[in-house]
């Protein structure tokens, strides 16, 4: 049996709430997840399901009205919320970094690319000489396949795909153990998406860091990741190996719905089988399983009782259909 890879990110029953005039909004609820070294774990779900909130919680970048209400977040076995402000500043980018959702606004519009990369090293490697930093900046641009001449470019002089590559280069500058990528290909055309995804896989194989890849694009995540975690209404409803997602059998009904919603191309038409209804209001969640108002397999228990987590094969699912007396074993 192969030796398990070290766990880089470990989430244990993490919940995050936003304070609002209408009351507490429980955006993330009891999420447990592990990301191992050299792995890519995809986190997928509809907009508003809590994916980005979870990412910001990991990085300790939540807004003032949001806070972690329970659970622990550990990166390289370090409790992120036990760090002082000074320790956290050093920990970020050395141990964990993030590619933010919009490259168009992630870069400073009045600074050249060179200066924005140099900022990382001035903050975290103050003893590095300017010539060494410049050499490293050129290496980073080579990794993301951008000509060195663009070190002297301003963001407005770059295409969307080039900006995204620069943001990725900055995120991996100090070779952290964990890189969180939040919708890194949003607003890019499919050809540029493909190029960036290929580069992400290539760089990850070379540098051996772990990636938590967040997206609402199920087909993209299933292709890139080694495991896929599916989020609905703030909870992880499924965590399965990506190779097991080649057909819709044996998965959470919501996962099946996401798979059916992938456009199917034929010679005559494009068909999309969407999920009926809308995600629930996080302030007033339905009783029982939050997905039951949209689920085609709903039965009475779903409307009254929250499902427990069950294991079936290499997958973990939160659904009454997988209760031990039916198909799975209790986790």
C-alpha positions in Angstrom: 0.0 0.0 0.0 1.5 3.4 -1.0 2.4 5.8 1.8 -0.3 8.6 2.2 0.9 12.0 1.2 1.3 14.7 3.9 -1.9 16.7 4.6 -1.3 20.3 3.6 -4.8 21.7 4.4 -7.1 20.3 7.0 -10.6 21.7 7.7 -12.4 20.3 10.7 -16.1 21.1 11.0 -15.6 24.7 9.9 -18.6 27.1 10.0 -18.6 30.7 8.9 -21.4 33.3 9.5 -22.1 36.8 8.3 -23.8 39.3 10.5 -26.7 41.0 8.8 -29.7 43.1 9.7 -31.9 40.1 9.0 -29.8 37.9 11.3 -26.8 35.5 11.0 -26.2 34.2 7.5 -24.6 30.8 7.9 -22.6 30.8 4.7 -20.4 27.8 5.5 -21.7 25.0 7.8 -19.7 22.1 9.3 -17.2 21.7 6.5 -14.5 19.1 6.8 -12.0 18.6 4.0 -8.4 17.5 3.5 -6.0 18.5 0.7 -2.8 16.5 0.4 0.6 17.5 -1.0 0.9 17.2 -4.8 -2.9 17.0 -5.1 -5.6 19.2 -6.8 -8.9 19.2 -5.0 -11.8 20.9 -6.8 -14.5 22.7 -4.9 -17.6 23.2 -7.0 -21.1 24.5 -6.6 -23.6 27.1 -7.7 -22.9 30.8 -7.0 -23.6 31.7 -3.4 -23.0 28.2 -2.0 -20.1 29.4 0.2 -17.0 28.4 -1.9 -15.3 31.9 -1.8 -16.3 32.4 1.8 -14.5 29.2 2.7 -11.4 30.3 0.7 -11.3 33.7 2.5 -11.7 31.9 5.8 -8.7 29.7 5.1 -6.6 32.8 4.2 -8.0 34.7 7.2 -9.3 37.4 4.9 -13.0 37.5 5.9 -14.7 40.8 6.0 -15.4 42.5 9.3 -19.0 41.2 9.5 -17.9 37.6 9.0 -16.3 35.2 11.4 -15.5 31.6 11.9 -18.1 30.3 14.4 -16.6 26.9 15.0 -14.1 24.4 13.8 -10.4 24.6 13.0 -8.3 25.4 9.9 -4.8 24.0 9.7 -2.2 24.5 7.0 0.9 22.3 7.4 -0.4 21.4 10.8 -0.5 25.1 11.9 -3.8 26.5 13.2 -4.2 29.5 11.0 -6.4 31.3 13.6 -3.8 30.8 16.4 -1.3 33.0 14.6 -0.6 36.6 15.7 -1.0 39.3 13.1 2.8 39.4 12.6 3.0 35.6 12.3 0.1 35.6 9.9 1.8 38.1 7.6 4.8 35.9 7.4 2.7 32.7 7.0 0.8 34.0 4.0 2.6 33.6 0.7 5.3 31.5 2.4 3.0 28.6 3.3 -0.3 29.5 1.6 -1.3 31.9 -1.1 -4.4 32.7 -3.2 -5.2 33.5 -6.8 -8.2 35.9 -6.4 -11.3 35.7 -8.4 -10.8 38.6 -10.8 -7.4 39.1 -12.4 -8.7 42.3 -13.8 -8.9 43.9 -10.4 -6.2 41.8 -8.6 -3.3 43.8 -10.1 -2.5 47.4 -9.2 -3.2 49.4 -12.3 -0.5 52.1 -11.6 2.3 49.7 -11.0 4.4 47.8 -13.6 4.4 44.0 -13.4 8.0 44.0 -12.2 7.2 46.2 -9.2 4.2 44.1 -8.2 6.4 40.9 -8.2 9.2 42.8 -6.4 6.7 43.8 -3.7 6.3 40.1 -2.7 10.1 39.7 -2.2 10.5 43.0 -0.4 7.9 41.9 2.1 9.0 38.3 2.6 12.6 38.1 1.4 14.1 41.5 2.3 17.7 40.2 2.2 17.5 39.1 -1.4 19.5 41.4 -3.8 17.7 43.2 -6.5 19.5 41.2 -9.1 18.4 37.9 -7.5 14.8 39.2 -7.3 14.9 40.2 -11.0 16.3 36.7 -11.9 13.4 35.1 -9.9 10.9 37.4 -11.6 12.1 36.3 -15.0 11.9 32.6 -13.9 8.3 33.1 -12.8 7.3 34.7 -16.1 8.9 31.8 -17.9 6.9 29.4 -15.9 3.6 31.0 -17.0 4.9 31.5 -20.6 5.1 35.3 -20.7 8.0 37.2 -22.3 10.3 38.9 -19.9 9.7 42.2 -21.6 6.3 42.4 -19.9 8.0 43.0 -16.6 8.0 46.6 -17.7 4.3 46.5 -18.7 1.3 48.0 -16.8 -1.8 45.8 -16.3 -3.8 47.7 -18.9 -1.2 46.8 -21.5 -1.9 43.0 -21.0 -4.6 40.8 -22.2 -7.0 39.1 -19.7 -5.2 35.8 -20.0 -1.8 37.4 -19.5 -3.1 39.2 -16.4 -4.3 35.9 -15.0 -0.9 34.3 -15.6 0.8 37.2 -13.8 -1.5 36.7 -10.8 -0.7 33.0 -10.8 3.1 33.8 -11.0 2.8 36.1 -8.0 0.9 33.5 -6.0 3.6 30.9 -6.5 6.5 33.3 -6.1 7.6 32.0 -2.7 6.7 28.3 -3.5 4.0 27.9 -0.9 2.7 24.5 0.1 -0.9 25.5 -0.7 -2.4 27.6 -3.4 -6.1 28.5 -3.4 -7.4 29.3 -6.8 -10.8 31.1 -6.8 -12.4 31.0 -10.2 -9.1 31.6 -11.9 -10.4 31.4 -15.5 -13.6 33.3 -15.1 -14.3 35.8 -18.0 -11.7 34.2 -20.2 -12.5 32.5 -23.5 -12.3 28.7 -23.7 -9.0 28.7 -25.7 -7.3 30.8 -23.0 -8.9 28.8 -20.3 -7.4 25.6 -21.7 -4.0 27.2 -22.0 -4.0 28.4 -18.4 -5.3 25.1 -17.0 -2.6 23.2 -18.8 0.0 25.6 -17.3 -1.5 25.1 -13.8 -1.1 21.3 -14.1 2.4 21.6 -15.5 3.6 24.0 -12.8 1.9 22.0 -10.0 3.7 18.8 -11.2 7.0 20.7 -11.2 6.6 22.5 -7.9 4.6 19.9 -6.0 2.3 22.3 -4.1 -1.3 21.5 -3.3 -4.2 23.3 -5.0 -7.7 24.0 -3.8 -9.4 24.9 -7.1 -12.7 26.7 -6.8 -15.2 26.9 -9.6 -18.8 26.7 -10.6 -17.8 24.9 -13.8 -18.3 21.2 -13.0 -16.7 19.9 -16.2 -13.6 22.0 -15.8 -13.1 21.0 -12.2 -13.7 17.3 -12.9 -11.1 17.3 -15.6 -8.4 19.2 -13.6 -8.7 17.8 -10.0 -7.9 14.5 -8.4 -10.8 14.8 -6.1 -14.0 16.9 -6.3 -15.8 18.3 -3.3 -19.4 19.5 -4.1 -20.9 22.3 -2.0 -24.5 23.2 -1.6 -26.0 25.8 0.8 -22.8 26.0 2.7 -22.3 22.3 3.2 -20.1 19.7 1.5 -22.7 17.2 0.2 -20.1 15.0 -1.7 -16.4 14.4 -1.8 -15.4 11.9 -4.5 -12.4 11.0 -6.7 -12.6 12.8 -10.1 -12.3 9.5 -12.0 -15.5 8.4 -10.4 -17.4 11.3 -12.0 -17.4 9.9 -15.5 -21.0 8.8 -15.1 -23.8 10.1 -12.9 -24.6 6.9 -11.1 -23.8 6.6 -7.4 -23.6 10.3 -6.7 -25.5 12.8 -4.6 -28.6 14.0 -6.5 -27.2 17.6 -6.6 -23.9 16.2 -8.1 -26.0 14.3 -10.7 -27.9 17.6 -11.5 -24.6 19.5 -12.0 -23.4 16.7 -14.3 -26.6 16.7 -16.3 -26.4 20.5 -16.6 -23.1 20.3 -18.7 -24.1 21.2 -22.3 -24.3 18.2 -24.6 -23.3 18.7 -28.2 -24.8 16.7 -31.0 -24.9 17.2 -34.8 -28.3 18.9 -34.6 -28.5 20.7 -31.3 -27.1 21.7 -27.9 -29.0 20.3 -25.0 -28.8 21.5 -21.3 -30.7 19.7 -18.6 -30.7 22.2 -15.7 -31.5 21.8 -12.1 -35.1 23.1 -11.3 -35.6 25.8 -8.7 -33.1 28.0 -7.0 -30.6 27.6 -4.1 -32.3 28.3 -0.7 -32.1 31.5 1.4 -29.2 30.8 3.8 -31.1 32.7 6.6 -34.2 30.5 6.3 -33.0 27.1 5.2 -35.6 24.4 4.6 -36.1 21.7 7.3 -34.3 18.5 6.8 -32.0 18.3 3.7 -31.5 21.8 2.2 -31.6 20.3 -1.3 -34.9 18.4 -0.9 -37.2 21.1 -2.5 -35.2 20.6 -5.8 -34.4 16.9 -5.5 -36.1 14.4 -7.9 -35.5 11.6 -5.4 -37.0 13.3 -2.3 -39.0 11.2 0.2 -40.5 12.0 3.6 -37.4 11.7 5.7 -35.6 14.3 3.5 -38.1 16.9 4.5 -37.8 16.5 8.3 -34.3 15.1 9.1 -30.8 16.4 8.2 -28.8 13.7 6.5 -25.7 12.2 8.0 -22.5 11.6 6.1 -22.1 8.2 4.5 -19.2 6.5 2.8 -19.7 4.5 -0.4 -16.5 3.2 -2.0 -14.0 6.2 -2.1 -16.8 8.7 -1.9 -18.4 10.5 1.1 -21.9 11.7 0.6 -24.5 13.6 2.7 -27.8 12.1 1.6 -30.4 9.8 3.0 -30.3 7.7 -0.2 -26.9 6.4 1.0 -28.0 5.4 4.5 -26.3 2.1 5.7 -29.4 0.1 5.1 -29.6 1.3 1.5 -26.2 1.7 -0.1 -23.4 3.1 2.1 -21.8 2.9 5.5 -21.9 5.7 8.1 -18.8 7.9 8.4 
